[in-house]
Amino acid sequence: MNSFMNSAKRLVAKVFAKKEKSPEEVAEAQERKAFHAEQRESERALKRRRRSARMESYNEH
């Protein structure tokens, strides 16, 4: 029974194994990742600016 489970695990691992990516796919994925990271950072900066402006307006009153 144990050897059957091991062979089944190997078969499942082979079926779901990650395929090798071409250099173009890797470069494209890195560009996409960098773009999304930049987008997130710009959104965070915008939120920070809005928050600080809001707090300044509260402090002026």
PQR file with spaces between the fields and no chain letter, atoms N, CA, C, O and H, PARSE charges and radii, in Angstrom:
ATOM       1  N    MET     1       0.833   -1.190    0.000 -0.4000 1.5000
ATOM       2  CA   MET     1       0.000    0.000    0.000 -0.0000 2.0000
ATOM       3  C    MET     1       0.878    1.254    0.000  0.5500 1.7000
ATOM       4  O    MET     1       0.582    2.228   -0.693 -0.5500 1.4000
ATOM       5  N    ASN     2       1.961    1.220    0.784 -0.4000 1.5000
ATOM       6  CA   ASN     2       2.829    2.380    0.883 -0.0000 2.0000
ATOM       7  C    ASN     2       3.504    2.696   -0.453  0.5500 1.7000
ATOM       8  O    ASN     2       3.606    3.863   -0.832 -0.5500 1.4000
ATOM       9  H    ASN     2       2.201    0.429    1.347  0.4000 1.0000
ATOM      10  N    SER     3       3.963    1.673   -1.167 -0.4000 1.5000
ATOM      11  CA   SER     3       4.612    1.908   -2.459 -0.0000 2.0000
ATOM      12  C    SER     3       3.605    2.460   -3.474  0.5500 1.7000
ATOM      13  O    SER     3       3.956    3.270   -4.332 -0.5500 1.4000
ATOM      14  H    SER     3       3.881    0.725   -0.860  0.4000 1.0000
ATOM      15  N    PHE     4       2.352    2.010   -3.365 -0.4000 1.5000
ATOM      16  CA   PHE     4       1.306    2.538   -4.250 -0.0000 2.0000
ATOM      17  C    PHE     4       1.112    4.033   -4.002  0.5500 1.7000
ATOM      18  O    PHE     4       0.976    4.812   -4.946 -0.5500 1.4000
ATOM      19  H    PHE     4       2.067    1.352   -2.669  0.4000 1.0000
ATOM      20  N    MET     5       1.100    4.430   -2.722 -0.4000 1.5000
ATOM      21  CA   MET     5       0.924    5.843   -2.388 -0.0000 2.0000
ATOM      22  C    MET     5       2.112    6.671   -2.882  0.5500 1.7000
ATOM      23  O    MET     5       1.941    7.782   -3.383 -0.5500 1.4000
ATOM      24  H    MET     5       1.210    3.797   -1.956  0.4000 1.0000
ATOM      25  N    ASN     6       3.317    6.117   -2.735 -0.4000 1.5000
ATOM      26  CA   ASN     6       4.498    6.840   -3.199 -0.0000 2.0000
ATOM      27  C    ASN     6       4.473    7.029   -4.706  0.5500 1.7000
ATOM      28  O    ASN     6       4.801    8.106   -5.203 -0.5500 1.4000
ATOM      29  H    ASN     6       3.456    5.215   -2.328  0.4000 1.0000
ATOM      30  N    SER     7       4.082    5.985   -5.440 -0.4000 1.5000
ATOM      31  CA   SER     7       4.029    6.125   -6.894 -0.0000 2.0000
ATOM      32  C    SER     7       2.923    7.099   -7.296  0.5500 1.7000
ATOM      33  O    SER     7       3.073    7.841   -8.266 -0.5500 1.4000
ATOM      34  H    SER     7       3.816    5.110   -5.036  0.4000 1.0000
ATOM      35  N    ALA     8       1.825    7.101   -6.563 -0.4000 1.5000
ATOM      36  CA   ALA     8       0.746    8.053   -6.850 -0.0000 2.0000
ATOM      37  C    ALA     8       1.219    9.482   -6.587  0.5500 1.7000
ATOM      38  O    ALA     8       0.914   10.393   -7.356 -0.5500 1.4000
ATOM      39  H    ALA     8       1.703    6.499   -5.775  0.4000 1.0000
ATOM      40  N    LYS     9       1.959    9.673   -5.509 -0.4000 1.5000
ATOM      41  CA   LYS     9       2.488   11.008   -5.197 -0.0000 2.0000
ATOM      42  C    LYS     9       3.443   11.475   -6.290  0.5500 1.7000
ATOM      43  O    LYS     9       3.412   12.635   -6.701 -0.5500 1.4000
ATOM      44  H    LYS     9       2.207    8.933   -4.883  0.4000 1.0000
ATOM      45  N    ARG    10       4.300   10.550   -6.761 -0.4000 1.5000
ATOM      46  CA   ARG    10       5.234   10.898   -7.831 -0.0000 2.0000
ATOM      47  C    ARG    10       4.487   11.284   -9.097  0.5500 1.7000
ATOM      48  O    ARG    10       4.848   12.251   -9.769 -0.5500 1.4000
ATOM      49  H    ARG    10       4.325    9.608   -6.426  0.4000 1.0000
ATOM      50  N    LEU    11       3.441   10.524   -9.420 -0.4000 1.5000
ATOM      51  CA   LEU    11       2.655   10.804  -10.621 -0.0000 2.0000
ATOM      52  C    LEU    11       1.980   12.171  -10.511  0.5500 1.7000
ATOM      53  O    LEU    11       1.990   12.949  -11.465 -0.5500 1.4000
ATOM      54  H    LEU    11       3.148    9.739   -8.874  0.4000 1.0000
ATOM      55  N    VAL    12       1.400   12.460   -9.360 -0.4000 1.5000
ATOM      56  CA   VAL    12       0.745   13.753   -9.150 -0.0000 2.0000
ATOM      57  C    VAL    12       1.771   14.878   -9.242  0.5500 1.7000
ATOM      58  O    VAL    12       1.497   15.916   -9.843 -0.5500 1.4000
ATOM      59  H    VAL    12       1.391   11.827   -8.585  0.4000 1.0000
ATOM      60  N    ALA    13       2.945   14.682   -8.653 -0.4000 1.5000
ATOM      61  CA   ALA    13       3.986   15.705   -8.701 -0.0000 2.0000
ATOM      62  C    ALA    13       4.426   15.958  -10.137  0.5500 1.7000
ATOM      63  O    ALA    13       4.681   17.101  -10.519 -0.5500 1.4000
ATOM      64  H    ALA    13       3.167   13.838   -8.165  0.4000 1.0000
ATOM      65  N    LYS    14       4.516   14.902  -10.929 -0.4000 1.5000
ATOM      66  CA   LYS    14       4.927   15.047  -12.318 -0.0000 2.0000
ATOM      67  C    LYS    14       3.863   15.797  -13.119  0.5500 1.7000
ATOM      68  O    LYS    14       4.190   16.642  -13.952 -0.5500 1.4000
ATOM      69  H    LYS    14       4.309   13.974  -10.619  0.4000 1.0000
ATOM      70  N    VAL    15       2.599   15.491  -12.867 -0.4000 1.5000
ATOM      71  CA   VAL    15       1.508   16.141  -13.601 -0.0000 2.0000
ATOM      72  C    VAL    15       1.459   17.630  -13.283  0.5500 1.7000
ATOM      73  O    VAL    15       1.263   18.455  -14.175 -0.5500 1.4000
ATOM      74  H    VAL    15       2.332   14.805  -12.189  0.4000 1.0000
ATOM      75  N    PHE    16       1.639   17.971  -12.007 -0.4000 1.5000
ATOM      76  CA   PHE    16       1.512   19.364  -11.595 -0.0000 2.0000
ATOM      77  C    PHE    16       2.847   20.100  -11.512  0.5500 1.7000
ATOM      78  O    PHE    16       2.913   21.205  -10.973 -0.5500 1.4000
ATOM      79  H    PHE    16       1.799   17.301  -11.283  0.4000 1.0000
ATOM      80  N    ALA    17       3.905   19.497  -12.040 -0.4000 1.5000
ATOM      81  CA   ALA    17       5.218   20.139  -11.988 -0.0000 2.0000
ATOM      82  C    ALA    17       5.197   21.421  -12.812  0.5500 1.7000
ATOM      83  O    ALA    17       4.524   21.504  -13.839 -0.5500 1.4000
ATOM      84  H    ALA    17       3.851   18.600  -12.478  0.4000 1.0000
ATOM      85  N    LYS    18       5.945   22.417  -12.347 -0.4000 1.5000
ATOM      86  CA   LYS    18       6.019   23.684  -13.076 -0.0000 2.0000
ATOM      87  C    LYS    18       6.859   23.480  -14.321  0.5500 1.7000
ATOM      88  O    LYS    18       7.913   22.845  -14.287 -0.5500 1.4000
ATOM      89  H    LYS    18       6.492   22.350  -11.513  0.4000 1.0000
ATOM      90  N    LYS    19       6.369   24.031  -15.420 -0.4000 1.5000
ATOM      91  CA   LYS    19       7.151   23.927  -16.649 -0.0000 2.0000
ATOM      92  C    LYS    19       8.212   25.019  -16.655  0.5500 1.7000
ATOM      93  O    LYS    19       8.051   26.061  -16.019 -0.5500 1.4000
ATOM      94  H    LYS    19       5.512   24.547  -15.448  0.4000 1.0000
ATOM      95  N    GLU    20       9.277   24.773  -17.367 -0.4000 1.5000
ATOM      96  CA   GLU    20      10.346   25.762  -17.474 -0.0000 2.0000
ATOM      97  C    GLU    20       9.856   26.931  -18.314  0.5500 1.7000
ATOM      98  O    GLU    20       9.191   26.743  -19.333 -0.5500 1.4000
ATOM      99  H    GLU    20       9.408   23.927  -17.884  0.4000 1.0000
ATOM     100  N    LYS    21      10.188   28.130  -17.880 -0.4000 1.5000
ATOM     101  CA   LYS    21       9.790   29.314  -18.631 -0.0000 2.0000
ATOM     102  C    LYS    21      10.932   29.739  -19.541  0.5500 1.7000
ATOM     103  O    LYS    21      12.108   29.589  -19.212 -0.5500 1.4000
ATOM     104  H    LYS    21      10.728   28.283  -17.052  0.4000 1.0000
ATOM     105  N    SER    22      10.551   30.273  -20.693 -0.4000 1.5000
ATOM     106  CA   SER    22      11.560   30.793  -21.605 -0.0000 2.0000
ATOM     107  C    SER    22      12.086   32.115  -21.050  0.5500 1.7000
ATOM     108  O    SER    22      11.424   32.741  -20.222 -0.5500 1.4000
ATOM     109  H    SER    22       9.595   30.395  -20.961  0.4000 1.0000
ATOM     110  N    PRO    23      13.252   32.543  -21.490 -0.5600 1.5000
ATOM     111  CA   PRO    23      13.793   33.827  -21.008  0.2800 2.0000
ATOM     112  C    PRO    23      12.851   35.000  -21.287  0.5500 1.7000
ATOM     113  O    PRO    23      12.780   35.944  -20.501 -0.5500 1.4000
ATOM     114  N    GLU    24      12.125   34.938  -22.413 -0.4000 1.5000
ATOM     115  CA   GLU    24      11.178   36.007  -22.732 -0.0000 2.0000
ATOM     116  C    GLU    24      10.044   36.036  -21.709  0.5500 1.7000
ATOM     117  O    GLU    24       9.628   37.105  -21.262 -0.5500 1.4000
ATOM     118  H    GLU    24      12.182   34.171  -23.052  0.4000 1.0000
ATOM     119  N    GLU    25       9.549   34.850  -21.343 -0.4000 1.5000
ATOM     120  CA   GLU    25       8.470   34.778  -20.355 -0.0000 2.0000
ATOM     121  C    GLU    25       8.946   35.282  -18.993  0.5500 1.7000
ATOM     122  O    GLU    25       8.207   35.967  -18.285 -0.5500 1.4000
ATOM     123  H    GLU    25       9.887   33.982  -21.706  0.4000 1.0000
ATOM     124  N    VAL    26      10.174   34.943  -18.634 -0.4000 1.5000
ATOM     125  CA   VAL    26      10.734   35.384  -17.355 -0.0000 2.0000
ATOM     126  C    VAL    26      10.865   36.905  -17.347  0.5500 1.7000
ATOM     127  O    VAL    26      10.499   37.559  -16.371 -0.5500 1.4000
ATOM     128  H    VAL    26      10.774   34.387  -19.208  0.4000 1.0000
ATOM     129  N    ALA    27      11.389   37.465  -18.442 -0.4000 1.5000
ATOM     130  CA   ALA    27      11.559   38.921  -18.532 -0.0000 2.0000
ATOM     131  C    ALA    27      10.207   39.622  -18.478  0.5500 1.7000
ATOM     132  O    ALA    27      10.057   40.648  -17.815 -0.5500 1.4000
ATOM     133  H    ALA    27      11.686   36.933  -19.235  0.4000 1.0000
ATOM     134  N    GLU    28       9.228   39.063  -19.179 -0.4000 1.5000
ATOM     135  CA   GLU    28       7.885   39.653  -19.185 -0.0000 2.0000
ATOM     136  C    GLU    28       7.272   39.615  -17.786  0.5500 1.7000
ATOM     137  O    GLU    28       6.645   40.581  -17.351 -0.5500 1.4000
ATOM     138  H    GLU    28       9.350   38.229  -19.718  0.4000 1.0000
ATOM     139  N    ALA    29       7.451   38.512  -17.095 -0.4000 1.5000
ATOM     140  CA   ALA    29       6.914   38.383  -15.739 -0.0000 2.0000
ATOM     141  C    ALA    29       7.591   39.379  -14.802  0.5500 1.7000
ATOM     142  O    ALA    29       6.932   39.970  -13.947 -0.5500 1.4000
ATOM     143  H    ALA    29       7.960   37.727  -17.448  0.4000 1.0000
ATOM     144  N    GLN    30       8.893   39.568  -14.954 -0.4000 1.5000
ATOM     145  CA   GLN    30       9.611   40.528  -14.113 -0.0000 2.0000
ATOM     146  C    GLN    30       9.139   41.951  -14.385  0.5500 1.7000
ATOM     147  O    GLN    30       8.968   42.742  -13.457 -0.5500 1.4000
ATOM     148  H    GLN    30       9.429   39.088  -15.648  0.4000 1.0000
ATOM     149  N    GLU    31       8.925   42.277  -15.670 -0.4000 1.5000
ATOM     150  CA   GLU    31       8.430   43.613  -16.016 -0.0000 2.0000
ATOM     151  C    GLU    31       7.055   43.845  -15.414  0.5500 1.7000
ATOM     152  O    GLU    31       6.778   44.906  -14.855 -0.5500 1.4000
ATOM     153  H    GLU    31       9.064   41.635  -16.424  0.4000 1.0000
ATOM     154  N    ARG    32       6.202   42.843  -15.534 -0.4000 1.5000
ATOM     155  CA   ARG    32       4.839   42.958  -14.997 -0.0000 2.0000
ATOM     156  C    ARG    32       4.879   43.126  -13.478  0.5500 1.7000
ATOM     157  O    ARG    32       4.141   43.933  -12.911 -0.5500 1.4000
ATOM     158  H    ARG    32       6.427   41.981  -15.988  0.4000 1.0000
ATOM     159  N    LYS    33       5.742   42.361  -12.836 -0.4000 1.5000
ATOM     160  CA   LYS    33       5.877   42.440  -11.382 -0.0000 2.0000
ATOM     161  C    LYS    33       6.374   43.826  -10.965  0.5500 1.7000
ATOM     162  O    LYS    33       5.863   44.407  -10.008 -0.5500 1.4000
ATOM     163  H    LYS    33       6.342   41.706  -13.296  0.4000 1.0000
ATOM     164  N    ALA    34       7.365   44.353  -11.680 -0.4000 1.5000
ATOM     165  CA   ALA    34       7.904   45.678  -11.368 -0.0000 2.0000
ATOM     166  C    ALA    34       6.850   46.754  -11.597  0.5500 1.7000
ATOM     167  O    ALA    34       6.738   47.695  -10.812 -0.5500 1.4000
ATOM     168  H    ALA    34       7.781   43.881  -12.458  0.4000 1.0000
ATOM     169  N    PHE    35       6.078   46.615  -12.673 -0.4000 1.5000
ATOM     170  CA   PHE    35       5.027   47.593  -12.970 -0.0000 2.0000
ATOM     171  C    PHE    35       3.995   47.620  -11.860  0.5500 1.7000
ATOM     172  O    PHE    35       3.603   48.690  -11.394 -0.5500 1.4000
ATOM     173  H    PHE    35       6.169   45.850  -13.311  0.4000 1.0000
ATOM     174  N    HIS    36       3.553   46.443  -11.435 -0.4000 1.5000
ATOM     175  CA   HIS    36       2.536   46.383  -10.378 -0.0000 2.0000
ATOM     176  C    HIS    36       3.091   46.907   -9.051  0.5500 1.7000
ATOM     177  O    HIS    36       2.370   47.551   -8.291 -0.5500 1.4000
ATOM     178  H    HIS    36       3.871   45.574  -11.813  0.4000 1.0000
ATOM     179  N    ALA    37       4.354   46.636   -8.774 -0.4000 1.5000
ATOM     180  CA   ALA    37       4.966   47.154   -7.548 -0.0000 2.0000
ATOM     181  C    ALA    37       5.011   48.678   -7.590  0.5500 1.7000
ATOM     182  O    ALA    37       4.757   49.342   -6.585 -0.5500 1.4000
ATOM     183  H    ALA    37       4.940   46.112   -9.392  0.4000 1.0000
ATOM     184  N    GLU    38       5.336   49.227   -8.758 -0.4000 1.5000
ATOM     185  CA   GLU    38       5.372   50.684   -8.905 -0.0000 2.0000
ATOM     186  C    GLU    38       3.974   51.279   -8.747  0.5500 1.7000
ATOM     187  O    GLU    38       3.808   52.333   -8.134 -0.5500 1.4000
ATOM     188  H    GLU    38       5.542   48.688   -9.574  0.4000 1.0000
ATOM     189  N    GLN    39       2.976   50.601   -9.300 -0.4000 1.5000
ATOM     190  CA   GLN    39       1.593   51.067   -9.166 -0.0000 2.0000
ATOM     191  C    GLN    39       1.176   51.087   -7.696  0.5500 1.7000
ATOM     192  O    GLN    39       0.588   52.059   -7.220 -0.5500 1.4000
ATOM     193  H    GLN    39       3.110   49.745   -9.799  0.4000 1.0000
ATOM     194  N    ARG    40       1.488   50.002   -6.984 -0.4000 1.5000
ATOM     195  CA   ARG    40       1.132   49.932   -5.563 -0.0000 2.0000
ATOM     196  C    ARG    40       1.806   51.050   -4.781  0.5500 1.7000
ATOM     197  O    ARG    40       1.185   51.690   -3.932 -0.5500 1.4000
ATOM     198  H    ARG    40       1.966   49.213   -7.370  0.4000 1.0000
ATOM     199  N    GLU    41       3.079   51.278   -5.076 -0.4000 1.5000
ATOM     200  CA   GLU    41       3.817   52.316   -4.359 -0.0000 2.0000
ATOM     201  C    GLU    41       3.245   53.700   -4.657  0.5500 1.7000
ATOM     202  O    GLU    41       3.153   54.533   -3.756 -0.5500 1.4000
ATOM     203  H    GLU    41       3.583   50.758   -5.765  0.4000 1.0000
ATOM     204  N    SER    42       2.863   53.955   -5.901 -0.4000 1.5000
ATOM     205  CA   SER    42       2.297   55.271   -6.220 -0.0000 2.0000
ATOM     206  C    SER    42       0.941   55.446   -5.546  0.5500 1.7000
ATOM     207  O    SER    42       0.606   56.547   -5.108 -0.5500 1.4000
ATOM     208  H    SER    42       2.938   53.278   -6.633  0.4000 1.0000
ATOM     209  N    GLU    43       0.159   54.374   -5.458 -0.4000 1.5000
ATOM     210  CA   GLU    43      -1.126   54.458   -4.754 -0.0000 2.0000
ATOM     211  C    GLU    43      -0.906   54.736   -3.268  0.5500 1.7000
ATOM     212  O    GLU    43      -1.633   55.525   -2.665 -0.5500 1.4000
ATOM     213  H    GLU    43       0.431   53.480   -5.813  0.4000 1.0000
ATOM     214  N    ARG    44       0.092   54.092   -2.687 -0.4000 1.5000
ATOM     215  CA   ARG    44       0.403   54.326   -1.274 -0.0000 2.0000
ATOM     216  C    ARG    44       0.853   55.769   -1.051  0.5500 1.7000
ATOM     217  O    ARG    44       0.455   56.407   -0.076 -0.5500 1.4000
ATOM     218  H    ARG    44       0.683   53.451   -3.177  0.4000 1.0000
ATOM     219  N    ALA    45       1.685   56.280   -1.964 -0.4000 1.5000
ATOM     220  CA   ALA    45       2.163   57.661   -1.834 -0.0000 2.0000
ATOM     221  C    ALA    45       0.998   58.632   -1.934  0.5500 1.7000
ATOM     222  O    ALA    45       0.942   59.615   -1.195 -0.5500 1.4000
ATOM     223  H    ALA    45       2.008   55.762   -2.756  0.4000 1.0000
ATOM     224  N    LEU    46       0.070   58.363   -2.841 -0.4000 1.5000
ATOM     225  CA   LEU    46      -1.103   59.222   -2.983 -0.0000 2.0000
ATOM     226  C    LEU    46      -1.926   59.212   -1.701  0.5500 1.7000
ATOM     227  O    LEU    46      -2.385   60.256   -1.239 -0.5500 1.4000
ATOM     228  H    LEU    46       0.116   57.565   -3.441  0.4000 1.0000
ATOM     229  N    LYS    47      -2.108   58.025   -1.133 -0.4000 1.5000
ATOM     230  CA   LYS    47      -2.861   57.928    0.124 -0.0000 2.0000
ATOM     231  C    LYS    47      -2.151   58.683    1.242  0.5500 1.7000
ATOM     232  O    LYS    47      -2.791   59.349    2.055 -0.5500 1.4000
ATOM     233  H    LYS    47      -1.735   57.177   -1.509  0.4000 1.0000
ATOM     234  N    ARG    48      -0.802   58.572    1.278 -0.4000 1.5000
ATOM     235  CA   ARG    48      -0.038   59.299    2.300 -0.0000 2.0000
ATOM     236  C    ARG    48      -0.212   60.799    2.145  0.5500 1.7000
ATOM     237  O    ARG    48      -0.420   61.506    3.131 -0.5500 1.4000
ATOM     238  H    ARG    48      -0.282   58.031    0.618  0.4000 1.0000
ATOM     239  N    ARG    49      -0.126   61.294    0.904 -0.4000 1.5000
ATOM     240  CA   ARG    49      -0.293   62.734    0.674 -0.0000 2.0000
ATOM     241  C    ARG    49      -1.684   63.193    1.074  0.5500 1.7000
ATOM     242  O    ARG    49      -1.837   64.239    1.704 -0.5500 1.4000
ATOM     243  H    ARG    49       0.043   60.719    0.103  0.4000 1.0000
ATOM     244  N    ARG    50      -2.690   62.423    0.714 -0.4000 1.5000
ATOM     245  CA   ARG    50      -4.061   62.789    1.080 -0.0000 2.0000
ATOM     246  C    ARG    50      -4.241   62.797    2.592  0.5500 1.7000
ATOM     247  O    ARG    50      -4.863   63.698    3.155 -0.5500 1.4000
ATOM     248  H    ARG    50      -2.566   61.574    0.202  0.4000 1.0000
ATOM     249  N    ARG    51      -3.684   61.777    3.236 -0.4000 1.5000
ATOM     250  CA   ARG    51      -3.811   61.679    4.692 -0.0000 2.0000
ATOM     251  C    ARG    51      -3.114   62.854    5.367  0.5500 1.7000
ATOM     252  O    ARG    51      -3.668   63.456    6.287 -0.5500 1.4000
ATOM     253  H    ARG    51      -3.179   61.045    2.779  0.4000 1.0000
ATOM     254  N    SER    52      -1.908   63.186    4.920 -0.4000 1.5000
ATOM     255  CA   SER    52      -1.183   64.294    5.551 -0.0000 2.0000
ATOM     256  C    SER    52      -1.892   65.617    5.291  0.5500 1.7000
ATOM     257  O    SER    52      -1.923   66.477    6.172 -0.5500 1.4000
ATOM     258  H    SER    52      -1.459   62.698    4.172  0.4000 1.0000
ATOM     259  N    ALA    53      -2.461   65.801    4.105 -0.4000 1.5000
ATOM     260  CA   ALA    53      -3.203   67.031    3.822 -0.0000 2.0000
ATOM     261  C    ALA    53      -4.441   67.115    4.706  0.5500 1.7000
ATOM     262  O    ALA    53      -4.787   68.186    5.205 -0.5500 1.4000
ATOM     263  H    ALA    53      -2.436   65.103    3.389  0.4000 1.0000
ATOM     264  N    ARG    54      -5.092   65.999    4.891 -0.4000 1.5000
ATOM     265  CA   ARG    54      -6.282   65.974    5.742 -0.0000 2.0000
ATOM     266  C    ARG    54      -5.916   66.303    7.187  0.5500 1.7000
ATOM     267  O    ARG    54      -6.618   67.064    7.854 -0.5500 1.4000
ATOM     268  H    ARG    54      -4.811   65.129    4.485  0.4000 1.0000
ATOM     269  N    MET    55      -4.821   65.730    7.662 -0.4000 1.5000
ATOM     270  CA   MET    55      -4.399   65.986    9.037 -0.0000 2.0000
ATOM     271  C    MET    55      -3.972   67.445    9.214  0.5500 1.7000
ATOM     272  O    MET    55      -4.225   68.044   10.260 -0.5500 1.4000
ATOM     273  H    MET    55      -4.251   65.112    7.120  0.4000 1.0000
ATOM     274  N    GLU    56      -3.328   68.015    8.197 -0.4000 1.5000
ATOM     275  CA   GLU    56      -2.946   69.426    8.276 -0.0000 2.0000
ATOM     276  C    GLU    56      -4.174   70.319    8.356  0.5500 1.7000
ATOM     277  O    GLU    56      -4.197   71.294    9.108 -0.5500 1.4000
ATOM     278  H    GLU    56      -3.123   67.529    7.347  0.4000 1.0000
ATOM     279  N    SER    57      -5.196   69.981    7.575 -0.4000 1.5000
ATOM     280  CA   SER    57      -6.410   70.807    7.608 -0.0000 2.0000
ATOM     281  C    SER    57      -7.097   70.681    8.970  0.5500 1.7000
ATOM     282  O    SER    57      -7.696   71.643    9.450 -0.5500 1.4000
ATOM     283  H    SER    57      -5.178   69.190    6.964  0.4000 1.0000
ATOM     284  N    TYR    58      -7.015   69.511    9.591 -0.4000 1.5000
ATOM     285  CA   TYR    58      -7.585   69.356   10.935 -0.0000 2.0000
ATOM     286  C    TYR    58      -6.803   70.190   11.945  0.5500 1.7000
ATOM     287  O    TYR    58      -7.385   70.788   12.849 -0.5500 1.4000
ATOM     288  H    TYR    58      -6.529   68.730    9.201  0.4000 1.0000
ATOM     289  N    ASN    59      -5.482   70.225   11.786 -0.4000 1.5000
ATOM     290  CA   ASN    59      -4.637   70.951   12.734 -0.0000 2.0000
ATOM     291  C    ASN    59      -4.788   72.464   12.605  0.5500 1.7000
ATOM     292  O    ASN    59      -4.557   73.194   13.569 -0.5500 1.4000
ATOM     293  H    ASN    59      -5.009   69.738   11.052  0.4000 1.0000
ATOM     294  N    GLU    60      -5.172   72.941   11.423 -0.4000 1.5000
ATOM     295  CA   GLU    60      -5.335   74.381   11.214 -0.0000 2.0000
ATOM     296  C    GLU    60      -6.551   74.926   11.939  0.5500 1.7000
ATOM     297  O    GLU    60      -6.585   76.107   12.284 -0.5500 1.4000
ATOM     298  H    GLU    60      -5.360   72.349   10.639  0.4000 1.0000
ATOM     299  N    HIS    61      -7.534   74.100   12.172 -0.4000 1.5000
ATOM     300  CA   HIS    61      -8.791   74.583   12.783 -0.0000 2.0000
ATOM     301  C    HIS    61      -8.674   74.776   14.255  0.5500 1.7000
ATOM     302  O    HIS    61      -9.640   75.176   14.904 -0.5500 1.4000
ATOM     303  H    HIS    61      -7.506   73.140   11.891  0.4000 1.0000
